[in-house]
Amino acid sequence: MPLDPEVKVLLDQMAAMNMPPIHSLEPAMARAMFDGMPAQQPAKPAARVEDRTVPGAAGDLAARVYANPGDVGTLVFFHGGGFMIGNIETHNEACHALAAAGGCSVVSVAYRLAPEDVFPAAPEDCYAATAWIAAHGRELGVDTSRLAVGGDSAGGNLSAVVSILARDRGGPKIALQLLIYPAVDMAFSSYPSARENGSGFGLETADADYFTRYYAPEASQHGDVRLSPIGAASHAGLPPALIQTAEFDPLRDQGPAYAAKLRAAGVAATCTCYDGMIHGFYQFGPEWPARIQAVAEAGAALRRALAGVAVA
């Protein structure tokens, strides 16, 4: 499929602004540029929004609770941003949208970021927070008897990793892993999409390498399952997965590769590629047709999984 015409307009506008590529910036400048993007207003706000803290692996983490009455369970959400940028605010609208579509509550967790805190701070934070949230739903005012994990890009990576850690460390039980254009393999360049979409489509392969350099600077770390979950010794017994990818994303091919690993291990996995889209399209706002479709698909999967219905 060709690049979506509205996406092309957006990319042309960005090019006309002559903004420096993110991989050319110092981490503080990259963070300021990304975090300073205009906030999107939610189309269907959650009934109750509350800022809290939850325990991480080395101290308290900021978290935001999006609670809906009659929720069918809770999605623990991890934001994207290359393990280095992004925060609860940058993904606020997406969390409202997922709560509404999924008929569930959402707890968005601000894990520690590189370069201040390098690997494995992020996955250990996310696992510790998920385990605590699972046991303290009443304190948070949400139903955590049924739990899903999800996130976009780096957050998709962390959701896949938390699913593995929960299996290997005795819980909590997770009903669904929602992986939105995830990075699941640090060997980026081994996938055709990294070459086909490596420049000119928003996220560049050079950006992925830049984030990795600050987050996990030692090449010896890259095979660790907490960094490259695709390399786990076994994927059996993991939660069912919905994986969403974008056609013009350098990470596109990692999604179906991970789905194939899960299916080969007997895990239900659906992988949907959104034609004409680029990495980060969840951030385009609630009126974009592809975003509407992706959130609806995610919401339907959350409703089924959190209600105990088998995911095909």
MOSUL-V279147 format. One record per pair of residues at least 24 apart in sequence whose ideal C-beta (glycine too) atoms are under 7 Angstrom apart, sorted by sequence separation. I is the first residue (numbers start at 1). J is the second residue. D is the distance in Angstrom with one decimal. If there is no record, write none. Layout:
BEGIN
i/j/d
I/J/D
I/J/D
END
This chain:
BEGIN
i/j/d
64/88/4.9
156/180/5.3
160/184/5.6
238/262/6.4
147/172/5.9
149/174/5.7
156/181/6.5
157/182/5.4
272/297/6.3
62/88/6.2
107/133/5.4
147/173/6.8
148/174/6.5
156/182/2.7
157/183/4.8
186/212/6.0
235/261/5.1
241/267/6.8
243/269/6.5
245/271/6.7
247/273/5.8
75/102/6.3
147/174/5.6
148/175/5.4
150/177/6.8
156/183/6.8
157/184/6.0
230/257/6.4
235/262/5.3
240/267/6.3
243/270/6.9
247/274/6.6
147/175/6.3
148/176/4.1
149/177/5.6
150/178/3.0
152/180/3.9
153/181/5.7
230/258/5.4
240/268/4.0
241/269/4.4
242/270/5.2
243/271/4.3
244/272/5.4
245/273/4.8
246/274/5.3
247/275/5.0
251/279/6.3
66/95/5.3
75/104/5.5
77/106/5.4
79/108/6.8
84/113/5.5
146/175/5.6
151/180/6.6
152/181/6.2
153/182/6.7
154/183/6.4
236/265/4.3
238/267/5.0
240/269/6.7
245/274/7.0
247/276/5.9
248/277/6.7
249/278/6.0
66/96/6.1
74/104/6.0
77/107/6.9
83/113/6.4
84/114/4.8
148/178/6.2
150/180/6.9
153/183/6.3
235/265/3.9
236/266/6.0
244/274/6.6
247/277/5.9
248/278/4.8
249/279/4.0
68/99/5.7
72/103/5.2
73/104/5.2
74/105/4.7
75/106/4.8
76/107/5.3
77/108/4.5
78/109/6.0
83/114/5.3
84/115/6.9
230/261/5.9
234/265/6.4
246/277/3.9
71/103/6.6
72/104/5.4
74/106/6.9
126/158/4.6
130/162/5.4
235/267/6.1
246/278/5.5
66/99/4.5
71/104/4.9
74/107/6.1
76/109/6.4
78/111/6.4
107/140/6.6
246/279/5.6
71/105/4.4
107/142/7.0
123/158/5.8
127/162/5.2
246/281/5.7
68/104/6.9
122/158/6.1
126/162/5.1
130/166/7.0
186/222/4.0
68/105/5.7
105/142/3.9
67/105/4.7
105/143/6.9
123/161/4.6
127/165/4.5
134/172/3.6
66/105/6.0
83/122/5.4
123/162/7.0
65/105/6.9
66/106/4.2
131/172/5.7
186/227/5.8
65/107/5.4
130/172/6.5
186/228/4.9
208/250/6.5
185/228/5.0
268/311/4.7
63/107/5.7
64/108/4.6
184/228/6.7
268/312/6.2
63/108/6.4
184/229/5.2
185/230/4.5
205/250/5.0
63/109/5.1
184/230/4.5
203/249/6.7
204/250/6.9
34/81/6.3
63/110/6.7
201/248/4.5
203/250/6.1
61/109/5.9
62/110/4.1
78/126/5.5
61/110/5.5
35/85/6.5
39/89/6.7
46/96/5.5
61/111/6.3
244/294/5.5
34/85/4.3
42/93/5.0
45/96/5.4
197/248/5.1
34/86/6.3
35/87/6.1
41/93/6.8
44/96/6.6
197/249/5.8
198/250/5.2
31/84/7.0
37/90/6.7
39/92/6.7
40/93/3.9
46/99/4.8
197/250/4.6
30/84/7.0
31/85/4.5
42/96/3.5
43/97/6.9
76/130/5.0
30/85/5.7
35/90/5.9
42/97/6.5
54/109/6.5
56/111/6.7
197/252/6.6
34/90/6.8
44/100/3.9
56/112/6.9
193/249/6.6
194/250/4.6
242/298/6.3
27/84/6.0
76/133/5.7
193/250/5.6
193/251/6.8
193/252/3.9
242/301/4.3
193/253/4.1
164/225/6.0
182/243/6.7
192/253/5.8
177/239/5.0
179/241/6.0
188/250/6.9
191/253/4.0
74/137/6.7
176/239/5.7
181/244/6.5
191/254/6.1
61/125/6.0
175/239/6.1
176/240/5.8
177/241/4.7
178/242/5.4
179/243/4.6
180/244/5.0
181/245/5.4
161/226/5.2
164/229/5.7
174/239/4.4
181/246/5.5
240/305/6.5
176/242/6.7
57/124/3.8
57/125/5.1
61/129/5.9
74/142/4.9
161/229/5.2
164/232/5.6
181/249/5.6
183/251/5.5
56/125/3.9
74/143/6.2
160/229/4.2
185/254/5.5
73/143/5.6
74/144/4.9
167/237/5.3
181/251/5.6
184/254/5.1
57/128/4.5
71/142/6.2
76/147/6.6
80/151/6.4
83/154/4.8
167/238/5.9
183/254/6.3
240/311/3.8
56/128/5.2
71/143/5.3
79/151/6.3
80/152/4.0
82/154/5.5
157/229/7.0
182/254/6.6
55/128/6.0
56/129/5.7
73/146/3.2
74/147/5.7
75/148/4.7
76/149/5.0
77/150/5.7
78/151/3.6
80/153/3.2
81/154/5.9
182/255/6.5
55/129/6.9
67/141/5.5
72/146/6.7
73/147/6.3
77/151/5.7
80/154/4.9
164/238/6.6
181/255/6.9
184/258/4.6
54/129/4.8
65/140/5.5
67/142/5.2
73/148/6.7
75/150/5.5
80/155/4.6
163/238/5.3
65/141/6.9
79/155/5.1
163/239/5.3
202/278/4.6
203/279/4.0
55/132/5.0
65/142/6.4
78/155/3.7
201/278/4.8
202/279/5.5
203/280/6.5
54/132/5.4
202/280/5.9
54/133/6.1
78/158/4.4
78/159/6.0
27/115/5.3
52/140/6.7
119/215/5.5
118/215/6.0
119/216/4.1
118/216/6.7
181/279/5.5
115/214/4.5
118/217/6.9
114/214/4.6
114/215/4.1
73/175/6.9
119/221/5.8
180/282/6.0
123/226/4.3
120/226/5.0
119/227/5.9
178/298/5.6
178/301/6.8
178/302/7.0
176/301/6.1
153/279/6.9
176/302/6.3
84/211/5.4
83/211/6.1
82/211/3.1
176/305/3.6
84/214/5.5
152/282/5.4
175/305/4.2
84/215/6.1
175/306/5.7
83/215/4.1
176/311/6.7
148/302/5.8
148/305/6.0
148/306/6.2
146/306/4.5
23/204/6.9
21/204/6.6
23/206/4.5
23/207/4.9
21/206/6.9
22/207/5.1
23/210/3.7
27/214/6.0
22/210/6.9
94/282/5.2
97/286/6.1
11/202/6.8
93/285/7.0
93/286/6.7
101/295/4.9
101/296/6.0
102/298/6.9
98/295/6.5
101/298/6.3
102/299/4.4
97/295/4.9
101/299/2.5
104/302/5.6
98/298/6.1
102/302/3.3
103/303/5.3
98/299/6.7
102/303/5.8
104/306/5.7
75/302/6.2
72/303/6.2
73/306/3.3
72/306/4.4
72/307/5.5
43/286/4.1
42/286/6.9
3/248/5.9
40/285/4.5
1/247/6.1
40/286/6.7
7/276/6.4
7/277/6.5
7/278/5.7
4/276/3.4
3/276/5.7
4/277/6.2
1/275/3.9
2/276/6.5
1/276/5.1
END
